[in-house]
Amino acid sequence: MTDPIDLYYWPTPNGWKISIALAEMDLPYTLHLVDIGAGDQFKPDFLKIAPNNRMPAIVDPNGPDGAPISIFESGAILQYLARKVGKFYGTSERERIEIDQWLMWQMGGLGPMAGQAHHFLLYAPKMEPPQVLPYAQDRYRAETKRLYGVLERQLAGKDYICGAFSIADMAIWSWATLWERQEQDIADFPNMAKWLERCEAREGVAKGRALAAEKRSDNSNKDAQKILFKTR
């Protein structure tokens, strides 16, 4: 029997990617909550696993050479887990290349842009003093909309982003499901809307999204803001 993977996690879009993957892949794991609002990501033991002080991270006691391996960065974790189980990563090199393209699109585009939209639309206005910055709000709202337009066109005639459900869907869904927080109009993206529902109906996606959901907050706590956003 496979030894459980240690999952270092908090219920955020990047955390959901890995909790969804573990559920979809039916891999056993031991949960370690990393309370990012309390500064757990800066603890020395966690930094040994994730030197960039970001979760998620994993430690697999059954690494490629039989020895434990620790992995940080959600995209790298998804690729590793998909290779480990031989699922959700295509069946040919051509399919893997397409999946990798969309995974990198999420990591380099949608995640950062939607994350900045969350910051300037939701979190910055709740700071003390409030930081309402129309230029930043307009920029990241508009760039997120542009990226969803790219996704909308890719999904035309497809059930999932690369044809079959893959780690690209896991990564992108975790951010796209928060379109309302990014002040988007889902009516502009009918293919995306159907895809969101299709993914959400999957048992693994629902299970992964629900992990520690009660811990999720709006980051309005002033002490948490000082840790997360380095406010003074």
Helices and strands as residue ranges (DSSP letters): E 5-9, H 13-24, E 29-33, G 40-42, H 44-49, E 57-60, E 69-72, H 74-85, H 93-105, I 106-110, H 111-118, I 119-123, G 124-126, H 134-154, H 167-176, G 186-188, H 190-200, H 203-210, G 213-215, H 222-229
